[in-house]
Amino acid sequence: MTTLAPTVSLRFFPRAASWLRDLTLIILGSLFVAALAQVEIPLPFTPVPITGQTFGVLLVGAALGSKRGAASLTLYLAEGALGLPFFAGGAHGLSVLTGATAGYLLGFIGAAYVIGRLAEKGLERSVRTSFIPFLVGTVLIYACGVTWLAVMLGSWSKAVTFGLIPFLIGDIIKLLAASLALPAAWKLVNK
């Protein structure tokens, strides 16, 4: 099965070379996550802010598929590492990729890939099943992020307290929003 973005791009640009459509989707996906990263709510008690990035990762992975989604998030990290103000709150540079949020950021690539693989099986097309890829991707992001934060803080309990618990409600909302958005987008495309 194909995912949403390649389906739409082929429909609107049938004569464009497939590599050009893919490259365009990968770039647009990285810019989408960068834009959502600017939606930031710093929390005074943790080095990890609330951002829109994870919502972007969920949508990019599902819409672009495994390879394009992972490539898009890899590009996003490269853009931020090279100095573009694409990380949370306009942060940039290699120091972000070695700081407290590095695990979450690197987890974005794996999450986009896994979400994309599940979307390629059609799980994001139905409200009944769309929660599954987004839940799996979110768990992967947390596994990477909290593990790295535990290394940085020297404590698993601190990492869970500061890097997981404060974000659960917001991420449940993001999961629900993505779970409704993708099936709705497919309905529009299939009309």
C-alpha positions as CSV (number, residue, x, y, z in Angstrom):
1,M,0.0,0.0,0.0
2,T,1.0,3.5,-0.5
3,T,0.8,6.4,2.0
4,L,-1.1,9.6,1.8
5,A,1.6,12.1,0.6
6,P,2.9,10.0,-2.4
7,T,-0.7,9.3,-3.4
8,V,-1.6,13.0,-3.4
9,S,1.7,14.1,-5.1
10,L,1.2,11.5,-7.9
11,R,-2.3,12.7,-8.4
12,F,-1.4,16.4,-8.7
13,F,2.0,16.0,-10.4
14,P,1.7,12.8,-12.5
15,R,4.4,13.9,-15.0
16,A,7.0,14.8,-12.4
17,A,9.9,12.4,-11.9
18,S,9.3,10.1,-8.9
19,W,12.7,11.2,-7.4
20,L,11.6,14.8,-7.6
21,R,8.3,14.1,-5.9
22,D,10.0,12.1,-3.2
23,L,12.6,14.8,-2.7
24,T,9.9,17.5,-2.5
25,L,8.0,15.4,0.1
26,I,11.1,14.8,2.2
27,I,11.9,18.5,2.3
28,L,8.3,19.6,3.0
29,G,8.2,17.0,5.8
30,S,11.3,18.5,7.4
31,L,10.0,22.0,7.2
32,F,6.7,20.9,8.7
33,V,8.4,19.5,11.7
34,A,10.6,22.6,12.0
35,A,7.5,24.8,12.0
36,L,5.9,22.8,14.7
37,A,9.1,22.9,16.7
38,Q,8.5,26.6,17.1
39,V,5.4,25.8,19.1
40,E,7.2,25.5,22.4
41,I,6.1,25.7,26.0
42,P,9.2,25.6,28.3
43,L,8.6,23.9,31.7
44,P,10.7,25.4,34.5
45,F,11.3,22.1,36.2
46,T,12.6,20.1,33.2
47,P,15.1,20.6,30.4
48,V,12.6,19.1,28.0
49,P,9.9,21.6,26.6
50,I,6.5,20.8,25.3
51,T,6.6,21.2,21.5
52,G,4.6,20.4,18.4
53,Q,7.5,18.4,17.0
54,T,6.1,15.0,18.1
55,F,2.8,15.7,16.4
56,G,4.8,16.6,13.3
57,V,6.7,13.4,13.5
58,L,3.5,11.3,13.7
59,L,2.0,13.0,10.7
60,V,5.2,13.0,8.6
61,G,5.8,9.3,9.3
62,A,2.3,8.3,8.4
63,A,1.9,10.6,5.4
64,L,5.3,9.9,3.8
65,G,5.8,6.3,4.7
66,S,8.9,4.6,6.2
67,K,11.7,5.6,4.0
68,R,10.6,9.1,3.1
69,G,9.5,9.7,6.7
70,A,12.9,8.6,8.1
71,A,14.7,10.6,5.4
72,S,12.6,13.7,6.2
73,L,13.4,13.5,9.9
74,T,17.1,12.8,9.2
75,L,17.1,16.0,7.0
76,Y,15.4,17.9,9.8
77,L,18.1,17.0,12.2
78,A,20.8,17.8,9.7
79,E,19.2,21.2,9.0
80,G,19.1,22.1,12.7
81,A,22.7,20.7,13.3
82,L,24.0,22.9,10.4
83,G,22.6,26.0,12.0
84,L,19.1,26.5,10.8
85,P,16.8,27.6,13.7
86,F,14.7,24.5,13.4
87,F,14.8,22.9,16.8
88,A,12.4,23.8,19.7
89,G,12.2,27.5,20.1
90,G,14.6,28.3,17.3
91,A,17.5,26.4,18.8
92,H,20.2,25.0,16.5
93,G,23.6,23.5,16.3
94,L,25.3,20.3,17.2
95,S,25.0,21.1,20.9
96,V,21.3,20.4,20.7
97,L,22.0,16.9,19.4
98,T,24.2,16.2,22.4
99,G,22.0,18.0,25.0
100,A,19.1,16.8,27.1
101,T,16.7,16.4,24.2
102,A,19.0,14.6,21.9
103,G,17.4,11.2,22.6
104,Y,14.0,12.4,21.6
105,L,15.3,14.0,18.5
106,L,17.2,10.9,17.4
107,G,14.1,8.9,18.3
108,F,12.1,10.9,15.7
109,I,13.9,9.1,12.9
110,G,13.1,5.6,14.1
111,A,9.6,6.6,15.0
112,A,8.9,8.1,11.6
113,Y,10.2,4.9,10.0
114,V,8.1,2.6,12.2
115,I,5.0,4.7,11.9
116,G,5.6,4.8,8.1
117,R,5.9,1.0,7.9
118,L,2.6,0.6,9.8
119,A,1.0,3.2,7.6
120,E,2.2,1.3,4.5
121,K,0.1,-1.6,5.8
122,G,-2.9,0.7,5.8
123,L,-3.3,1.1,9.6
124,E,-3.6,4.9,9.4
125,R,-6.6,4.9,7.1
126,S,-9.2,3.9,9.6
127,V,-10.1,5.6,12.9
128,R,-10.3,2.1,14.4
129,T,-6.7,1.3,13.7
130,S,-5.0,4.6,13.3
131,F,-4.1,4.9,16.9
132,I,-1.7,1.9,16.7
133,P,1.1,3.4,14.5
134,F,1.0,6.7,16.5
135,L,1.2,4.9,19.8
136,V,4.1,2.7,18.7
137,G,5.9,5.8,17.4
138,T,5.4,7.8,20.6
139,V,6.6,4.9,22.7
140,L,9.7,4.7,20.5
141,I,10.4,8.4,20.9
142,Y,10.0,8.1,24.7
143,A,12.2,5.1,24.9
144,C,15.1,6.9,23.1
145,G,14.4,10.3,24.9
146,V,14.1,9.0,28.4
147,T,17.0,6.7,28.0
148,W,19.3,9.5,26.9
149,L,17.9,11.8,29.6
150,A,18.6,9.2,32.2
151,V,22.3,9.2,31.0
152,M,22.3,13.0,31.2
153,L,20.7,13.2,34.6
154,G,22.3,10.1,36.0
155,S,19.0,8.7,37.2
156,W,16.1,6.7,35.6
157,S,13.6,8.0,38.1
158,K,14.6,11.6,37.4
159,A,14.4,10.9,33.6
160,V,10.9,9.5,34.0
161,T,9.8,12.3,36.3
162,F,11.2,15.1,34.1
163,G,11.1,13.5,30.6
164,L,8.0,11.4,30.5
165,I,5.2,12.0,33.1
166,P,4.7,15.8,32.4
167,F,4.2,15.0,28.7
168,L,1.7,12.1,28.8
169,I,-1.5,14.1,28.6
170,G,-0.2,16.3,25.8
171,D,1.0,13.3,23.8
172,I,-2.3,11.5,24.2
173,I,-4.0,14.6,22.7
174,K,-1.5,14.5,19.8
175,L,-2.1,10.8,19.3
176,L,-5.9,11.4,19.2
177,A,-5.5,14.3,16.8
178,A,-3.3,12.4,14.4
179,S,-5.6,9.4,14.7
180,L,-8.5,11.5,13.5
181,A,-6.6,13.6,11.0
182,L,-5.1,10.8,8.8
183,P,-8.3,8.9,8.2
184,A,-10.1,12.2,7.5
185,A,-7.4,13.1,5.0
186,W,-7.8,9.7,3.3
187,K,-11.5,10.3,3.0
188,L,-10.9,13.6,1.2
189,V,-8.4,12.0,-1.1
190,N,-10.6,9.1,-2.0
191,K,-13.6,11.3,-2.9
